Amino acid sequence: MLDAAYQGLLGILEPQAMLLMVGGVLLSSVFAALPGVGVLLILTVVLPFSLTMSPYHAIAFLLGMGAVSNTANTFPSVLIAVPGSAGSQATILDGYPMARKGEAKRAFGAAFMASAIGGVLGAIVLLASLPILRPLVLSFGSPEFFVLVLWGLSAIGVLSGKAPIKGLMAAILGLLIATVGVDEKTAIERFSLDTAYLWDGVNVILIGLGLFAVPELIDLAVRRTSISETENLGSGLVEGMKDVFRHWWLVVRCSAIGVWVGVLPGLGSSVADWFAYAHAVQTEKHSERFGAGDVRGVIAPESSNNAKEGGALIPTIAFGIPGSTSLAIILAAFVSVGIHPGSRMLTDQLHLTLAMVWVLVLSNLMATSLAMGFAGTFARLSLQPFYVIVPITLMLCASASFAASYAHEDLYAFLTFSAVGYLMKLFDWPRPPVLVAVVLGFQMETYLWLSIARYDFAWLLRPSVLLLLALVVFTLLLPAIRKRREQARDNAPAEAPDDPRLRIGNSLFTLCFVALLASAVSLSLEWPLRSALIIYSLAGVGIPLALLQIGLDLLRIRRHRTLAAAPEAPAGAPDVLRRTAEVLLWIAALVGGIILIGFHVTLPLFTAGYAFVYGARWHVAVLLGALAEGYLYLVFDELLHVLWPEPLLLSSWS
């Protein structure tokens, strides 16, 4: 082992290998910082060039690029509430509120230090667990994997805070969205609306951008301030690094969660950050502070998202099963240069396995140093006025949503989920369970059907399943028990009455949820049971929960003496409604302009026009429009060679 470790280190420290690793880390950091673009794009572009490399060079270049893909994507997640990639979505929940409080530097310091430590811990776990986890993972069957997915969804349910029923309904909504498309078991088209666009389901990028980015942009446009509510950013970078060591045990636990989620084939390593965040909310004291700018809400997901790369390498190396999409590309290149997954990685190619461990450690340290160097520059973006941030971010969201499948339908889906996200934010529905359920939905349905097909319902009595189900129950009950104890200890006051008008609106929104489930059941009645079973299950749980929530809302309205006792509207309410309507019209105009006259005309005009209308000088507005056009040209025309769809007006004229 020591000889192989030494040999692997020498191979990685060879000058050309180190140069390739540095180049990979730089490329990864640049593309990870672009919302919706991500590292998968650059991995695809460089794949042909990597096929001619030596094994050490390929490991240094490609693995160095993939291992740090979740470091620089913290920048857009914290600053503009736009997920840089799937691995940085949970960081938004506390990172963006920290930026609003003027603590962007502190959030960056905590995030990058936690990412570095998580990446190193992931490498250590990879080294220690290769001989152990292989038989453990192979012993799992479809029943165990189903309950593991169920456990993940129950863990995310704690993110619903004071509204656990809404959290469960949000997860059911996400699972329903995950059923859209052609069912692989029966080839039945489910909820495809007679369009080929939905045959492959709804892209998770569109859901993430719509649910999280646009509602926060609407809020910023209504407030008409900078992201930060204070002009003093302070020297919080070092303070954030100290926070990581203050909460070192949380870092260790969340890194272990990241590794474990990465290990499980098919579970979806893009949910590791959500699992870690949910674990932090469940186990940390004063959990009510999460979601309001608590640094622990940044440390937890950032510790896990780089650690999961080490975990995802375990099935990749041991079984040839890539633990993520990026690792699937990397694995294809590894096989081409003579790196063969399987038992050989633990015998005659052990030095290459340990070289991967060295790359995980060195690349994470490089990426952290690079991100720390630019943290202050990026933090100053939180002080920019709203008329700069809003149009630029909407431009990035629109182009990133189009990149999902390069069709106008991407924009319609983006607009739909933006409306859903805004309503969920307005009525205090938790949004994370929707996104996580979409990611896990396919695996959950597959494992459920396989379990029933193979074992009928006898699998529910398997000892391993019973143990995991007990863990699910414990996960659901623990937050309620801890919350009750904290309230008793702190003598928490009774919950203050809220506006009954919002309760009525929430009830109407919940009724729409019931109607959606009822319609889904009605459409699925003619399907084979294999396709309809998941729909019946979701409706059987979701409709009673929705009716219970409506009953609780009506009781609360009655308790506070109906609508007549509603508090008076605040002084600025008419302005808020007018500004909200304005920004919604701007978003509609953006999407409509893209469809009618195309991206290259609409995005520069929209960016410059919005900035100029709301206070930017004309030369600043022109510069912003030029930046938007430059971004489109460099990324989509020169790098991706996108064939833009013909605008409707041009096609009608021709």
C-alpha positions as CSV (number, residue, x, y, z in Angstrom):
1,M,0.0,0.0,0.0
2,L,2.7,2.5,0.9
3,D,4.7,1.7,-2.2
4,A,1.6,2.2,-4.3
5,A,0.8,5.5,-2.6
6,Y,4.3,6.7,-3.2
7,Q,4.2,5.6,-6.8
8,G,0.8,7.4,-7.3
9,L,2.1,10.6,-5.7
10,L,5.2,10.6,-8.0
11,G,3.0,10.2,-11.0
12,I,0.8,13.1,-10.1
13,L,3.6,15.4,-9.1
14,E,5.3,15.0,-12.5
15,P,5.4,18.5,-14.0
16,Q,3.1,17.9,-17.0
17,A,0.5,16.1,-14.8
18,M,0.6,19.0,-12.3
19,L,0.2,21.5,-15.1
20,L,-2.8,19.6,-16.4
21,M,-4.3,19.5,-12.9
22,V,-3.9,23.2,-12.5
23,G,-5.5,23.8,-15.9
24,G,-8.4,21.5,-15.0
25,V,-9.1,23.2,-11.7
26,L,-9.0,26.7,-13.4
27,L,-11.4,25.6,-16.1
28,S,-13.7,23.9,-13.6
29,S,-13.8,27.0,-11.4
30,V,-14.6,29.3,-14.2
31,F,-17.5,27.2,-15.6
32,A,-18.8,26.3,-12.2
33,A,-19.3,30.0,-11.4
34,L,-21.6,30.4,-14.5
35,P,-25.2,29.6,-13.4
36,G,-26.7,26.8,-15.3
37,V,-23.6,26.0,-17.4
38,G,-21.6,23.9,-15.0
39,V,-18.6,21.6,-15.4
40,L,-20.4,18.9,-17.4
41,L,-20.1,21.2,-20.4
42,I,-16.3,21.6,-20.2
43,L,-15.8,17.9,-19.5
44,T,-17.7,17.1,-22.7
45,V,-15.6,19.6,-24.7
46,V,-12.2,18.3,-23.4
47,L,-13.1,14.6,-23.6
48,P,-11.7,14.0,-27.1
49,F,-8.3,15.6,-26.1
50,S,-8.1,13.4,-23.0
51,L,-8.3,10.1,-24.9
52,T,-4.7,10.4,-26.0
53,M,-3.3,11.1,-22.5
54,S,-1.4,8.7,-20.3
55,P,-3.3,7.3,-17.3
56,Y,-1.7,9.7,-14.8
57,H,-2.3,12.7,-17.0
58,A,-5.9,11.8,-17.6
59,I,-6.4,11.3,-13.8
60,A,-4.8,14.7,-13.0
61,F,-6.7,16.6,-15.7
62,L,-10.2,15.1,-15.7
63,L,-10.5,14.1,-12.0
64,G,-9.0,17.4,-11.0
65,M,-11.7,19.1,-13.0
66,G,-14.6,17.0,-11.7
67,A,-13.5,16.9,-8.1
68,V,-13.8,20.6,-7.5
69,S,-16.9,21.2,-9.6
70,N,-18.9,22.1,-6.5
71,T,-16.5,24.8,-5.1
72,A,-16.8,27.9,-7.3
73,N,-20.5,27.3,-7.9
74,T,-21.0,28.8,-4.4
75,F,-20.6,32.3,-5.9
76,P,-23.9,32.5,-7.7
77,S,-25.7,30.5,-5.0
78,V,-24.8,33.0,-2.3
79,L,-24.9,36.2,-4.3
80,I,-28.0,35.9,-6.5
81,A,-29.8,32.7,-5.2
82,V,-29.1,31.0,-8.6
83,P,-27.8,27.5,-8.2
84,G,-24.4,27.2,-10.0
85,S,-25.1,23.5,-10.3
86,A,-27.2,20.8,-8.6
87,G,-24.6,20.5,-5.8
88,S,-25.0,24.1,-4.7
89,Q,-28.8,24.3,-4.4
90,A,-29.0,23.9,-0.6
91,T,-26.4,26.6,0.0
92,I,-29.0,29.1,-1.2
93,L,-31.2,28.7,1.8
94,D,-28.7,30.4,4.2
95,G,-26.0,31.7,1.9
96,Y,-28.3,34.2,0.2
97,P,-29.8,35.5,3.4
98,M,-26.2,36.0,4.7
99,A,-25.4,38.0,1.6
100,R,-28.5,40.2,2.3
101,K,-27.2,40.8,5.8
102,G,-23.8,42.0,4.4
103,E,-22.1,38.7,5.3
104,A,-21.2,37.4,1.8
105,K,-17.5,37.2,2.6
106,R,-18.2,35.2,5.7
107,A,-20.4,32.9,3.7
108,F,-17.7,32.4,1.1
109,G,-15.0,31.8,3.8
110,A,-17.2,29.1,5.5
111,A,-18.2,27.5,2.2
112,F,-14.7,27.2,0.7
113,M,-13.1,26.0,3.8
114,A,-15.8,23.5,4.4
115,S,-15.6,22.4,0.7
116,A,-11.8,21.9,1.1
117,I,-12.1,19.8,4.3
118,G,-15.0,17.9,2.9
119,G,-13.0,17.0,-0.3
120,V,-10.0,15.9,1.7
121,L,-12.2,13.8,4.1
122,G,-13.9,12.3,1.0
123,A,-10.5,11.2,-0.3
124,I,-9.6,9.7,3.1
125,V,-12.9,7.8,3.3
126,L,-12.4,6.6,-0.3
127,L,-9.0,5.2,0.7
128,A,-10.2,3.5,3.8
129,S,-13.5,2.1,2.6
130,L,-12.7,0.5,-0.7
131,P,-12.4,-3.0,0.8
132,I,-15.3,-2.5,3.2
133,L,-18.1,-0.9,1.2
134,R,-18.0,-3.3,-1.8
135,P,-19.7,-6.2,0.0
136,L,-22.0,-3.8,1.9
137,V,-23.4,-2.1,-1.2
138,L,-23.7,-5.4,-3.1
139,S,-25.8,-6.8,-0.2
140,F,-28.5,-4.1,-0.8
141,G,-31.5,-5.0,-2.9
142,S,-34.4,-3.0,-4.3
143,P,-36.3,-2.9,-1.0
144,E,-33.4,-1.4,0.9
145,F,-32.7,1.1,-1.8
146,F,-36.4,2.1,-1.9
147,V,-36.4,2.7,1.9
148,L,-33.2,4.7,1.6
149,V,-34.8,7.0,-0.9
150,L,-37.8,7.3,1.3
151,W,-35.5,8.1,4.2
152,G,-33.9,10.9,2.1
153,L,-37.3,12.4,1.3
154,S,-38.3,12.2,5.0
155,A,-35.1,13.9,6.0
156,I,-35.7,16.8,3.5
157,G,-39.2,17.1,5.1
158,V,-37.7,18.8,8.1
159,L,-36.8,21.7,5.9
160,S,-40.5,22.6,6.1
161,G,-40.0,24.2,9.5
162,K,-43.4,25.1,11.1
163,A,-45.4,23.4,8.3
164,P,-44.5,19.7,8.1
165,I,-47.7,18.9,6.2
166,K,-46.8,21.4,3.5
167,G,-43.3,19.8,3.4
168,L,-44.8,16.4,2.7
169,M,-47.2,17.8,0.1
170,A,-44.3,19.6,-1.6
171,A,-42.4,16.3,-1.8
172,I,-45.5,14.6,-3.3
173,L,-45.7,17.4,-5.9
174,G,-42.0,16.7,-6.8
175,L,-42.6,13.0,-7.1
176,L,-45.6,13.7,-9.4
177,I,-43.4,15.9,-11.6
178,A,-40.9,13.1,-11.7
179,T,-43.5,10.8,-13.4
180,V,-43.8,13.1,-16.4
181,G,-42.5,11.4,-19.6
182,V,-42.4,8.0,-21.1
183,D,-42.6,5.2,-18.5
184,E,-39.7,2.9,-19.2
185,K,-41.6,-0.1,-17.8
186,T,-44.6,0.1,-20.2
187,A,-43.7,2.8,-22.8
188,I,-46.8,4.7,-21.7
189,E,-46.7,8.5,-22.1
190,R,-47.5,10.0,-18.7
191,F,-48.7,13.7,-18.7
192,S,-46.7,14.5,-21.8
193,L,-49.4,16.8,-23.1
194,D,-49.1,15.2,-26.6
195,T,-45.7,16.8,-27.1
196,A,-42.3,15.0,-27.7
197,Y,-40.7,17.7,-25.5
198,L,-41.9,16.0,-22.3
199,W,-41.1,12.4,-23.3
200,D,-37.8,12.6,-21.3
201,G,-39.4,14.4,-18.3
202,V,-38.8,17.9,-16.9
203,N,-35.1,19.0,-16.6
204,V,-34.1,19.6,-13.0
205,I,-32.2,22.8,-14.1
206,L,-35.6,24.4,-15.1
207,I,-37.1,23.4,-11.7
208,G,-34.2,24.8,-9.7
209,L,-34.0,28.1,-11.6
210,G,-37.8,28.6,-11.4
211,L,-38.3,27.6,-7.8
212,F,-35.4,29.4,-6.2
213,A,-33.9,32.1,-8.5
214,V,-36.9,34.0,-9.8
215,P,-38.8,34.4,-6.5
216,E,-35.7,35.9,-4.9
217,L,-35.2,38.2,-8.0
218,I,-38.8,39.4,-7.7
219,D,-38.3,40.1,-4.0
220,L,-35.1,42.1,-4.9
221,A,-36.8,44.0,-7.7
222,V,-39.7,44.9,-5.3
223,R,-37.3,46.1,-2.6
224,R,-35.3,48.0,-5.2
225,T,-32.0,47.9,-3.2
226,S,-28.8,46.0,-3.5
227,I,-28.6,42.4,-2.4
228,S,-26.8,43.4,0.8
229,E,-28.9,45.5,3.1
230,T,-25.7,47.1,4.6
231,E,-22.8,48.7,2.8
232,N,-20.2,47.3,5.2
233,L,-19.0,43.8,4.1
234,G,-16.4,43.7,6.8
235,S,-13.5,41.2,6.8
236,G,-15.7,38.2,7.2
237,L,-13.7,35.8,5.1
238,V,-11.4,34.8,8.0
239,E,-14.5,34.7,10.3
240,G,-16.2,32.2,8.0
241,M,-13.1,30.0,8.0
242,K,-13.1,30.1,11.8
243,D,-16.8,29.1,11.8
244,V,-15.9,25.9,10.0
245,F,-13.5,24.9,12.8
246,R,-16.0,26.0,15.5
247,H,-18.4,23.5,14.0
248,W,-15.9,20.9,13.1
249,W,-18.1,18.0,14.2
250,L,-20.8,19.1,11.8
251,V,-18.3,19.2,9.0
252,V,-17.2,15.7,9.8
253,R,-20.8,14.4,9.9
254,C,-21.9,16.1,6.7
255,S,-18.8,15.0,4.9
256,A,-19.6,11.4,5.8
257,I,-23.1,12.0,4.6
258,G,-21.8,13.2,1.3
259,V,-19.5,10.2,0.9
260,W,-22.3,7.8,1.7
261,V,-24.8,9.4,-0.8
262,G,-22.0,9.3,-3.4
263,V,-21.4,5.7,-2.8
264,L,-25.0,4.5,-3.4
265,P,-25.4,3.9,-7.2
266,G,-28.5,5.5,-8.6
267,L,-29.4,7.4,-5.5
268,G,-28.3,10.6,-7.1
269,S,-25.3,12.4,-5.8
270,S,-26.9,15.8,-6.6
271,V,-29.0,15.4,-3.4
272,A,-26.0,15.0,-1.1
273,D,-26.1,18.7,-0.1
274,W,-29.8,18.5,0.8
275,F,-29.3,15.4,2.9
276,A,-26.5,17.2,4.8
277,Y,-28.6,20.3,5.2
278,A,-31.6,18.3,6.5
279,H,-29.3,16.5,8.9
280,A,-28.0,19.8,10.3
281,V,-31.5,21.1,10.8
282,Q,-32.4,17.9,12.6
283,T,-29.4,17.7,14.9
284,E,-28.1,21.2,15.6
285,K,-29.4,23.4,18.4
286,H,-31.6,26.4,17.6
287,S,-32.7,24.9,14.3
288,E,-35.2,27.8,13.9
289,R,-32.2,30.0,12.8
290,F,-31.7,27.9,9.6
291,G,-33.0,29.6,6.5
292,A,-32.4,33.1,7.9
293,G,-28.7,33.4,7.4
294,D,-27.2,30.8,9.7
295,V,-23.6,30.0,8.8
296,R,-24.2,26.3,9.7
297,G,-26.6,26.2,6.8
298,V,-23.7,27.0,4.5
299,I,-21.2,24.7,6.2
300,A,-23.4,21.6,6.1
301,P,-24.1,21.4,2.3
302,E,-20.6,22.6,1.3
303,S,-19.0,20.0,3.5
304,S,-20.9,17.3,1.7
305,N,-20.9,18.3,-2.0
306,N,-17.2,17.9,-2.5
307,A,-16.9,14.9,-0.2
308,K,-19.5,13.1,-2.3
309,E,-17.0,13.1,-5.2
310,G,-14.8,10.7,-3.2
311,G,-17.8,8.6,-2.4
312,A,-19.0,8.6,-6.0
313,L,-15.6,7.3,-7.1
314,I,-16.1,4.1,-5.0
315,P,-18.8,2.5,-7.2
316,T,-17.0,3.9,-10.3
317,I,-13.7,2.2,-9.4
318,A,-15.1,-0.9,-7.7
319,F,-18.1,-1.8,-10.0
320,G,-17.7,0.4,-13.1
321,I,-20.9,2.2,-12.1
322,P,-20.4,6.0,-12.3
323,G,-21.7,7.7,-9.2
324,S,-22.6,10.9,-11.2
325,T,-23.1,12.2,-14.7
326,S,-19.6,13.9,-14.7
327,L,-18.0,10.7,-13.5
328,A,-19.7,8.8,-16.4
329,I,-17.8,11.0,-18.8
330,I,-14.6,10.6,-16.8
331,L,-15.0,6.8,-16.6
332,A,-15.3,6.7,-20.4
333,A,-12.0,8.5,-20.8
334,F,-10.3,6.3,-18.1
335,V,-11.3,3.1,-19.9
336,S,-9.9,4.5,-23.1
337,V,-6.5,5.2,-21.6
338,G,-6.2,1.8,-19.9
339,I,-7.7,2.3,-16.5
340,H,-10.1,-0.6,-15.9
341,P,-12.7,-0.5,-13.0
342,G,-13.1,-3.6,-10.9
343,S,-10.8,-5.8,-8.9
344,R,-7.7,-4.7,-10.8
345,M,-8.1,-1.2,-9.2
346,L,-7.3,-2.9,-5.9
347,T,-4.5,-5.1,-7.2
348,D,-2.2,-4.4,-10.1
349,Q,-3.6,-0.8,-10.7
350,L,-3.7,0.1,-7.0
351,H,-1.1,2.9,-7.7
352,L,-3.7,4.5,-10.1
353,T,-6.4,4.3,-7.4
354,L,-4.2,6.0,-4.9
355,A,-3.2,8.6,-7.5
356,M,-6.9,9.5,-7.6
357,V,-6.9,10.0,-3.9
358,W,-3.9,12.4,-4.2
359,V,-5.7,14.3,-6.9
360,L,-8.8,14.7,-4.8
361,V,-6.7,16.2,-2.0
362,L,-4.5,18.5,-4.1
363,S,-7.2,19.7,-6.5
364,N,-9.5,20.7,-3.6
365,L,-6.7,22.7,-1.9
366,M,-6.0,24.4,-5.2
367,A,-9.7,25.3,-5.9
368,T,-10.1,26.6,-2.4
369,S,-7.1,28.8,-2.6
370,L,-8.3,30.1,-6.0
371,A,-11.9,30.8,-4.7
372,M,-10.6,32.5,-1.6
373,G,-8.5,34.8,-3.7
374,F,-11.6,36.0,-5.7
375,A,-14.1,36.0,-2.7
376,G,-13.7,39.6,-2.0
377,T,-14.2,40.6,-5.6
378,F,-17.4,38.5,-5.9
379,A,-18.6,39.7,-2.5
380,R,-18.6,43.3,-3.7
381,L,-21.3,42.3,-6.3
382,S,-23.7,42.1,-3.4
383,L,-23.4,45.9,-3.1
384,Q,-24.4,46.5,-6.8
385,P,-27.9,48.1,-7.3
386,F,-30.8,46.0,-8.2
387,Y,-31.0,47.4,-11.7
388,V,-27.7,45.7,-12.4
389,I,-28.3,42.4,-10.6
390,V,-31.9,41.7,-11.7
391,P,-31.5,42.0,-15.5
392,I,-28.1,40.2,-15.6
393,T,-29.4,37.3,-13.4
394,L,-32.6,37.0,-15.5
395,M,-30.5,36.9,-18.6
396,L,-28.4,34.1,-17.1
397,C,-31.5,32.2,-16.0
398,A,-33.1,32.5,-19.4
399,S,-30.0,31.3,-21.3
400,A,-29.4,28.5,-18.7
401,S,-33.0,27.3,-19.0
402,F,-32.7,27.3,-22.8
403,A,-29.5,25.2,-22.4
404,A,-31.6,22.4,-20.9
405,S,-32.6,21.1,-24.4
406,Y,-32.2,24.1,-26.7
407,A,-35.9,24.5,-27.4
408,H,-38.5,27.2,-26.8
409,E,-40.4,24.8,-24.6
410,D,-37.6,25.2,-22.1
411,L,-38.6,28.8,-21.6
412,Y,-42.3,27.9,-21.1
413,A,-41.3,25.3,-18.5
414,F,-39.0,27.9,-16.8
415,L,-41.8,30.4,-16.7
416,T,-44.2,27.8,-15.3
417,F,-41.9,26.8,-12.4
418,S,-41.1,30.4,-11.7
419,A,-44.8,31.1,-11.2
420,V,-45.1,28.0,-9.0
421,G,-42.0,29.0,-7.0
422,Y,-43.3,32.5,-6.4
423,L,-46.7,31.2,-5.1
424,M,-44.9,28.6,-2.9
425,K,-42.8,31.4,-1.4
426,L,-45.8,33.7,-1.0
427,F,-47.8,31.0,0.9
428,D,-44.9,29.6,2.8
429,W,-44.6,26.3,1.1
430,P,-41.1,24.8,1.4
431,R,-39.5,24.5,-2.0
432,P,-36.5,22.2,-1.4
433,P,-38.7,19.0,-1.0
434,V,-40.0,19.6,-4.6
435,L,-36.6,19.6,-6.1
436,V,-35.2,16.7,-4.1
437,A,-38.3,14.6,-4.9
438,V,-37.9,15.2,-8.6
439,V,-34.3,14.0,-8.4
440,L,-35.2,10.9,-6.5
441,G,-38.5,10.2,-8.1
442,F,-37.4,7.8,-10.8
443,Q,-35.3,5.8,-8.4
444,M,-38.1,5.6,-5.9
445,E,-40.7,4.4,-8.4
446,T,-38.3,1.9,-9.9
447,Y,-37.2,0.4,-6.5
448,L,-40.9,0.3,-5.3
449,W,-42.0,-1.7,-8.4
450,L,-39.1,-4.0,-8.4
451,S,-39.7,-4.8,-4.7
452,I,-43.3,-5.6,-5.3
453,A,-42.6,-7.6,-8.5
454,R,-39.9,-9.7,-6.9
455,Y,-41.2,-10.2,-3.3
456,D,-44.9,-9.1,-3.4
457,F,-45.3,-7.3,0.0
458,A,-43.1,-9.8,1.9
459,W,-40.1,-7.4,1.6
460,L,-41.7,-5.2,4.2
461,L,-40.8,-7.8,6.8
462,R,-37.1,-8.1,5.9
463,P,-35.0,-7.2,9.0
464,S,-32.9,-4.7,7.0
465,V,-36.0,-3.0,5.7
466,L,-37.6,-2.8,9.2
467,L,-34.4,-1.3,10.5
468,L,-34.4,1.4,7.8
469,L,-38.1,2.1,8.3
470,A,-37.4,2.6,12.0
471,L,-34.8,5.2,10.9
472,V,-37.4,6.9,8.7
473,V,-39.8,7.2,11.6
474,F,-37.1,8.5,13.9
475,T,-36.1,11.0,11.3
476,L,-39.7,12.3,11.1
477,L,-40.3,12.4,14.9
478,L,-36.9,13.8,16.0
479,P,-37.5,17.4,14.9
480,A,-40.9,17.6,16.5
481,I,-39.5,16.2,19.8
482,R,-36.6,18.6,19.8
483,K,-38.8,21.6,18.9
484,R,-41.2,20.7,21.8
485,R,-38.3,20.5,24.2
486,E,-36.8,23.8,23.1
487,Q,-40.2,25.5,23.5
488,A,-40.6,24.1,26.9
489,R,-37.1,25.1,27.9
490,D,-37.2,28.6,26.5
491,N,-40.9,29.3,27.5
492,A,-41.6,30.2,23.8
493,P,-44.7,32.5,23.4
494,A,-47.7,31.3,21.5
495,E,-47.5,31.8,17.8
496,A,-48.6,35.2,16.7
497,P,-51.7,35.5,14.5
498,D,-51.1,36.1,10.8
499,D,-53.1,37.6,8.0
500,P,-56.2,35.4,7.4
501,R,-56.1,36.6,3.7
502,L,-52.9,34.7,3.3
503,R,-54.5,31.7,4.9
504,I,-57.4,31.8,2.4
505,G,-54.9,32.1,-0.4
506,N,-53.0,29.2,0.9
507,S,-56.2,27.1,1.1
508,L,-57.0,28.0,-2.5
509,F,-53.4,27.0,-3.5
510,T,-53.8,23.7,-1.6
511,L,-57.1,23.1,-3.4
512,C,-55.3,23.5,-6.7
513,F,-52.9,20.8,-5.4
514,V,-55.9,18.5,-4.7
515,A,-57.3,19.2,-8.2
516,L,-53.9,18.3,-9.7
517,L,-53.7,15.0,-7.9
518,A,-57.3,14.2,-8.8
519,S,-56.7,15.0,-12.5
520,A,-53.5,12.8,-12.4
521,V,-55.6,9.8,-11.0
522,S,-58.3,10.4,-13.6
523,L,-55.8,10.3,-16.5
524,S,-54.0,7.2,-15.1
525,L,-57.1,5.0,-14.8
526,E,-56.6,3.6,-18.2
527,W,-52.9,2.9,-17.7
528,P,-51.4,-0.5,-16.7
529,L,-51.0,-0.9,-12.9
530,R,-47.2,-0.8,-13.3
531,S,-47.5,2.8,-14.6
532,A,-50.4,4.0,-12.4
533,L,-49.3,2.5,-9.1
534,I,-47.1,5.5,-8.1
535,I,-49.9,7.9,-9.1
536,Y,-52.4,6.1,-6.9
537,S,-50.0,6.1,-4.0
538,L,-49.2,9.8,-4.3
539,A,-52.9,10.7,-4.5
540,G,-53.8,8.3,-1.6
541,V,-51.4,10.2,0.7
542,G,-51.4,13.7,-0.8
543,I,-55.2,14.3,-0.9
544,P,-55.8,13.5,2.8
545,L,-52.8,15.7,3.7
546,A,-54.1,18.6,1.7
547,L,-57.6,18.3,3.2
548,L,-56.0,18.2,6.6
549,Q,-54.0,21.4,5.8
550,I,-57.1,23.2,4.6
551,G,-59.0,22.3,7.7
552,L,-56.1,23.6,9.9
553,D,-56.1,26.9,7.9
554,L,-59.8,27.4,8.3
555,L,-59.6,26.6,12.0
556,R,-56.9,29.2,12.4
557,I,-58.9,31.8,10.5
558,R,-61.8,31.2,12.8
559,R,-59.6,31.3,15.9
560,H,-58.5,34.8,14.9
561,R,-62.1,36.0,14.2
562,T,-62.2,35.6,10.5
563,L,-61.3,38.1,7.8
564,A,-62.7,41.1,9.6
565,A,-59.9,40.9,12.2
566,A,-57.2,40.9,9.5
567,P,-54.5,43.4,10.2
568,E,-54.5,46.5,8.1
569,A,-52.3,46.5,5.0
570,P,-48.9,48.1,5.7
571,A,-48.2,51.6,4.4
572,G,-46.3,50.5,1.3
573,A,-48.6,47.7,0.2
574,P,-49.9,49.5,-3.0
575,D,-46.3,50.1,-4.1
576,V,-45.4,46.5,-3.4
577,L,-48.2,45.2,-5.6
578,R,-47.4,47.6,-8.4
579,R,-43.7,46.7,-8.3
580,T,-44.5,43.0,-8.2
581,A,-46.7,43.5,-11.3
582,E,-44.0,45.4,-13.0
583,V,-41.3,42.8,-12.6
584,L,-43.7,40.0,-13.6
585,L,-44.4,42.0,-16.8
586,W,-40.6,42.3,-17.4
587,I,-40.1,38.6,-17.1
588,A,-43.0,37.9,-19.4
589,A,-41.6,40.4,-21.9
590,L,-38.2,38.7,-21.7
591,V,-39.6,35.3,-22.5
592,G,-41.9,36.7,-25.2
593,G,-39.2,38.7,-26.8
594,I,-36.9,35.6,-27.0
595,I,-39.6,33.6,-28.7
596,L,-40.6,36.4,-31.1
597,I,-37.3,38.1,-32.1
598,G,-34.7,35.7,-30.7
599,F,-32.0,35.6,-28.0
600,H,-29.4,37.8,-29.6
601,V,-31.8,40.7,-29.9
602,T,-33.8,40.3,-26.8
603,L,-31.3,39.7,-24.1
604,P,-29.0,42.7,-24.8
605,L,-32.1,45.0,-25.2
606,F,-33.7,43.6,-22.0
607,T,-30.6,43.9,-19.9
608,A,-29.8,47.4,-21.1
609,G,-33.4,48.6,-21.1
610,Y,-34.2,47.4,-17.5
611,A,-31.0,49.0,-16.2
612,F,-31.7,52.3,-17.9
613,V,-35.4,52.5,-16.9
614,Y,-34.6,52.0,-13.2
615,G,-31.7,54.3,-12.8
616,A,-28.5,53.3,-14.6
617,R,-26.7,55.8,-16.8
618,W,-26.9,55.2,-20.5
619,H,-23.3,54.1,-20.8
620,V,-23.7,51.6,-17.9
621,A,-26.8,50.2,-19.6
622,V,-25.1,49.9,-22.9
623,L,-22.1,48.1,-21.2
624,L,-24.5,45.6,-19.5
625,G,-26.2,44.9,-22.8
626,A,-22.8,44.4,-24.5
627,L,-21.8,42.0,-21.7
628,A,-25.1,40.0,-22.2
629,E,-24.4,39.7,-25.9
630,G,-20.7,38.8,-25.3
631,Y,-21.8,36.0,-22.9
632,L,-24.2,34.6,-25.5
633,Y,-21.6,34.7,-28.3
634,L,-18.7,33.2,-26.4
635,V,-20.6,30.4,-24.5
636,F,-23.4,29.5,-26.9
637,D,-22.1,30.4,-30.4
638,E,-18.3,29.8,-30.1
639,L,-18.1,27.1,-27.4
640,L,-21.4,25.1,-27.8
641,H,-22.1,25.9,-31.5
642,V,-25.8,26.2,-30.7
643,L,-28.3,26.2,-33.6
644,W,-30.7,28.9,-32.4
645,P,-34.4,28.3,-33.1
646,E,-35.8,30.7,-35.6
647,P,-37.8,33.5,-34.0
648,L,-41.5,33.4,-34.7
649,L,-41.6,36.9,-36.3
650,L,-38.7,36.1,-38.7
651,S,-40.3,32.8,-39.7
652,S,-43.7,34.5,-40.4
653,W,-42.0,37.2,-42.5
654,S,-40.1,34.6,-44.5
